[in-house]
Amino acid sequence: MNLNPQHMKTARALAVALIATVSLGACASYKTEFATINSRLDQLDVKVQGAAQSAESANQSAQQANQRLDQIEGRVQQLERAPAGRKPRG
């Protein structure tokens, strides 16, 4: 079988079309994978934001507890300096 130039052009065109089809099919599967990865990243972002809010809330609670301790510290020091010979009430 002898291939003339017209047959060679047709064969090249078919080869290019085949390669393009395979390449585009691969891109479509990558789009699906990227969509899945982006969805997972979005879910992680939501979890991280929730954890950050919980941490901020815990930090505020700790600061309030420290303020209360600071408020009673003076009274504790005063009681510690009280004379030892004093009788307890009751």
C-alpha positions as CSV (number, residue, x, y, z in Angstrom):
1,M,0.0,0.0,0.0
2,N,1.4,3.3,-1.1
3,L,0.7,6.4,1.0
4,N,0.3,9.5,-1.1
5,P,0.5,13.1,0.3
6,Q,-3.2,13.3,0.7
7,H,-3.3,10.2,2.9
8,M,-0.4,11.5,5.0
9,K,-2.3,14.8,5.6
10,T,-5.4,12.9,6.7
11,A,-3.4,10.6,9.0
12,R,-1.7,13.6,10.6
13,A,-5.1,15.4,11.1
14,L,-6.5,12.3,12.7
15,A,-3.4,11.9,15.0
16,V,-3.7,15.6,16.1
17,A,-7.5,15.1,16.7
18,L,-6.8,12.0,18.8
19,I,-4.1,13.7,20.9
20,A,-6.4,16.7,21.4
21,T,-9.3,14.5,22.5
22,V,-7.1,12.6,25.0
23,S,-5.7,15.8,26.3
24,L,-9.0,17.5,26.8
25,G,-10.4,14.4,28.5
26,A,-7.5,14.5,31.0
27,C,-8.2,18.2,31.7
28,A,-11.8,17.4,32.5
29,S,-10.7,14.8,35.1
30,Y,-8.3,17.3,36.6
31,K,-11.1,19.9,36.9
32,T,-13.1,17.3,38.9
33,E,-10.1,16.6,41.1
34,F,-9.5,20.3,41.7
35,A,-13.2,20.8,42.5
36,T,-13.0,18.1,45.1
37,I,-9.8,19.5,46.6
38,N,-11.3,23.0,46.7
39,S,-14.3,21.6,48.5
40,R,-12.1,20.0,51.1
41,L,-10.1,23.2,51.5
42,D,-13.4,25.1,52.1
43,Q,-14.5,22.6,54.7
44,L,-11.1,22.9,56.5
45,D,-11.4,26.7,56.3
46,V,-14.7,26.6,58.1
47,K,-13.3,24.3,60.8
48,V,-10.3,26.6,61.3
49,Q,-12.5,29.6,61.6
50,G,-14.6,27.8,64.2
51,A,-11.5,26.8,66.1
52,A,-10.2,30.4,66.0
53,Q,-13.4,31.7,67.4
54,S,-13.3,29.0,70.2
55,A,-9.8,30.0,71.0
56,E,-10.7,33.7,71.1
57,S,-13.6,32.9,73.4
58,A,-11.4,30.9,75.7
59,N,-8.8,33.7,75.7
60,Q,-11.5,36.2,76.8
61,S,-12.7,33.9,79.5
62,A,-9.1,33.5,80.8
63,Q,-8.6,37.3,80.8
64,Q,-11.8,37.7,82.8
65,A,-10.6,35.1,85.3
66,N,-7.2,36.8,85.6
67,Q,-9.0,40.1,86.3
68,R,-11.1,38.6,89.1
69,L,-7.9,37.1,90.6
70,D,-6.2,40.4,90.4
71,Q,-9.2,42.0,92.2
72,I,-9.1,39.6,95.1
73,E,-5.3,39.5,95.4
74,G,-5.2,42.6,97.6
75,R,-7.7,41.1,100.0
76,V,-5.7,37.9,100.2
77,Q,-2.5,39.8,101.0
78,Q,-4.3,41.8,103.6
79,L,-5.5,38.6,105.3
80,E,-2.1,37.1,105.1
81,R,-0.6,40.1,106.9
82,A,-3.2,40.0,109.7
83,P,-1.8,39.3,113.2
84,A,-1.6,35.7,114.1
85,G,-3.0,36.1,117.6
86,R,-6.5,37.0,116.3
87,K,-9.3,34.6,117.1
88,P,-11.5,33.3,114.3
89,R,-15.1,34.4,114.3
90,G,-17.9,32.1,115.4
